[in-house]
Amino acid sequence: MSKNARVPYEFVDMSVKEPWSSQWKTRCRTKIKGCHGMIVLVSKNLKNADGALWEVQCAKDEGVRVRGIYIDGATSVHKPSELYGTLCESWTWDNVKSFIESL
């Protein structure tokens, strides 16, 4: 979606592209603090993704707004406890756009 010419937003990939290290959480927290919001792609396997779950909890701890977006057939039964109290919606452009515009 970020490459779609009709999308009036700039997306920045803030992912940490390295294995877990002693400095990973520090660098990751710094990146998360610089965000206005976080969109979490909720898949059927998210509950097993320790790094992603830490990132979600970090964002919540830092007061960054979080929205879950269900992908690949995931539903509320796949929502990890780190997202309890967080609105999760189906993947539609209107849902993503609404969240981004609310930031």
Contacts in CASP RR format, 6 or more apart in sequence:
PFRMAT RR
TARGET T0000
AUTHOR 0000-0000-0000
METHOD contacts of the structure
MODEL  1
MSKNARVPYEFVDMSVKEPWSSQWKTRCRTKIKGCHGMIVLVSKNLKNAD
GALWEVQCAKDEGVRVRGIYIDGATSVHKPSELYGTLCESWTWDNVKSFI
ESL
1 7 0 8 1.000
1 11 0 8 1.000
1 93 0 8 1.000
1 96 0 8 1.000
2 9 0 8 1.000
2 10 0 8 1.000
2 11 0 8 1.000
9 100 0 8 1.000
14 31 0 8 1.000
14 32 0 8 1.000
14 35 0 8 1.000
16 24 0 8 1.000
16 27 0 8 1.000
16 28 0 8 1.000
16 31 0 8 1.000
18 24 0 8 1.000
20 51 0 8 1.000
25 54 0 8 1.000
25 58 0 8 1.000
28 54 0 8 1.000
28 55 0 8 1.000
28 58 0 8 1.000
29 58 0 8 1.000
29 62 0 8 1.000
32 38 0 8 1.000
32 55 0 8 1.000
32 58 0 8 1.000
32 59 0 8 1.000
32 62 0 8 1.000
32 64 0 8 1.000
33 62 0 8 1.000
33 64 0 8 1.000
34 64 0 8 1.000
35 59 0 8 1.000
35 64 0 8 1.000
36 64 0 8 1.000
36 65 0 8 1.000
36 103 0 8 1.000
37 59 0 8 1.000
37 64 0 8 1.000
37 65 0 8 1.000
37 66 0 8 1.000
37 67 0 8 1.000
37 99 0 8 1.000
37 103 0 8 1.000
38 55 0 8 1.000
38 56 0 8 1.000
38 59 0 8 1.000
38 64 0 8 1.000
38 65 0 8 1.000
38 66 0 8 1.000
38 67 0 8 1.000
39 66 0 8 1.000
39 67 0 8 1.000
39 68 0 8 1.000
39 69 0 8 1.000
39 96 0 8 1.000
39 99 0 8 1.000
40 46 0 8 1.000
40 52 0 8 1.000
40 56 0 8 1.000
40 66 0 8 1.000
40 67 0 8 1.000
40 68 0 8 1.000
40 69 0 8 1.000
40 83 0 8 1.000
40 86 0 8 1.000
40 88 0 8 1.000
41 68 0 8 1.000
41 69 0 8 1.000
41 71 0 8 1.000
42 68 0 8 1.000
42 69 0 8 1.000
42 70 0 8 1.000
42 71 0 8 1.000
42 74 0 8 1.000
42 78 0 8 1.000
42 79 0 8 1.000
42 80 0 8 1.000
42 83 0 8 1.000
42 88 0 8 1.000
43 71 0 8 1.000
43 72 0 8 1.000
43 74 0 8 1.000
43 78 0 8 1.000
44 72 0 8 1.000
44 73 0 8 1.000
44 74 0 8 1.000
44 78 0 8 1.000
46 52 0 8 1.000
46 53 0 8 1.000
46 74 0 8 1.000
46 78 0 8 1.000
46 80 0 8 1.000
47 53 0 8 1.000
47 78 0 8 1.000
47 80 0 8 1.000
53 80 0 8 1.000
53 82 0 8 1.000
56 66 0 8 1.000
56 80 0 8 1.000
56 82 0 8 1.000
56 83 0 8 1.000
57 82 0 8 1.000
59 66 0 8 1.000
60 66 0 8 1.000
60 82 0 8 1.000
60 86 0 8 1.000
65 99 0 8 1.000
65 102 0 8 1.000
65 103 0 8 1.000
66 83 0 8 1.000
66 86 0 8 1.000
67 86 0 8 1.000
67 87 0 8 1.000
67 88 0 8 1.000
67 89 0 8 1.000
67 95 0 8 1.000
67 99 0 8 1.000
68 83 0 8 1.000
68 86 0 8 1.000
68 87 0 8 1.000
68 88 0 8 1.000
68 89 0 8 1.000
69 88 0 8 1.000
69 89 0 8 1.000
69 90 0 8 1.000
69 91 0 8 1.000
69 95 0 8 1.000
69 96 0 8 1.000
70 78 0 8 1.000
70 88 0 8 1.000
70 89 0 8 1.000
70 90 0 8 1.000
70 91 0 8 1.000
71 91 0 8 1.000
76 88 0 8 1.000
79 88 0 8 1.000
89 95 0 8 1.000
END
